[in-house]
Amino acid sequence: MTTKDPLPSGTPILDRVAPLPEPVAPSAGPCVLLGIGITLCGALVALLVLRHSTFVESLHKWALSQFEQLFPDSWISAGIVFVGVISILIGFSVTAIHEPGHLIVGVWMGFRCSSLFLGPLQFNARSRLSLNPDLRSWWHGGVTLVPDKPEKLRAGTIAMVFAGPAANLLTGCAVLLLPYRKGFFSWLFIVASLLAGVIELFLPIRGPTFVFDGRRIWMLLWDRGRSERWLALMKLIADSRDGVSPELMSPDLLAKATAVRDDSADTVTAHVFAFSAAFHQHRDGEAAERLEMCLAHSAQVPPVVREALMSEAAVFQARRRKRPDLAEQWLAGIPANTQHKWFRSRVEAAILESKGDVPGALGKLGEVEAALLTLPRNPQRENLLRLLQRWKSELGRLSGEAS
């Protein structure tokens, strides 16, 4: 249920009075729903088959002939490898049809493509090919389409979301109706395409890195608040990837993104943008409240995001509230083997700054800069480096005032 609660009056988690929520264990619900969907489809096919005995006999003969062709006696091991590789490629082709379906209709409806990934491959708007850094999403695909005017694209968004599974259903049916004798791999493509389309449309599944299209369509049709939040987040994320500074983010988009608060990763993402904008505009009271909201819902986000939030909490306490003691408590909670070592280095810089050790803080920021320079060169990285230079300039002014 969607709630529109007011911003909290205090910041107990940020101030270490209340504990950070424990991460939510991965739910088996999506896997169960997916298994049920596949089982029901299989049961329906089996029921149709069993009602036609002559068809069963011909199907049995066809299966035997296909097996003999795929796995000849002298090449069983090689045949298994061959079938496995081609099956993976067919699965990849289903994804490669699904995402361009979203892309083509989305662009037609007035969206702008920011990025596209297909398994391990990622493409950005500048036609650069790179490796998808999120290993959890290598088994599927995704396209980031940006609405230039989110408030006017609701119907177009539904068409864009529907286009992905529709592309799978259309290609599956097209191959099925083609007048040629179909072999094992043709039937595998047909079944995979039809299953992908049906499952995407009718199973309301959400995972840590994906949301099935049917769930998105349902939201767009019946939940205006969450729809507006999702569209606003799409634009904010694209602006961030394009290198827009936090304080220049659209206030209207930030308001729509943070208007609905529920126990979801979208709530965290929206308030991260709002916190960053308020922090860099030196509206510290609002920044603290926004960061508190992120921390309160941090059980829903991946570990690396939780670590980033802990780093932000520590830096805020040290730099804006001059509480190095609380910053050190937050630092102690960040794992020593965190995915990004600079999460800890920036906290150490903030603590040294709050204690008046400007040279030490600058040294730690040098470590942060070295780490950032190892990231792929893109507008996001350049924006992080600009913000880091701003911090170093502020430290330089402090050093000048002290002398």
DANORWO-V134711 format. One record per helix or strand of 3 or more residues. SS is the DSSP state (helix for helix, strand for strand). FROM is the first residue (numbers start at 0). LEN is the number of residues. If there is no record, write none. Layout:
ss	from	len
SS	FROM	LEN
SS	FROM	LEN
This chain:
ss	from	len
helix	28	22
helix	52	18
helix	72	36
strand	110	8
strand	120	4
strand	128	3
helix	134	3
strand	140	7
helix	149	3
helix	153	24
helix	183	19
helix	212	10
helix	223	18
helix	245	3
helix	250	8
helix	264	16
helix	283	13
helix	297	3
helix	302	17
helix	323	10
helix	341	13
helix	357	15
helix	378	24
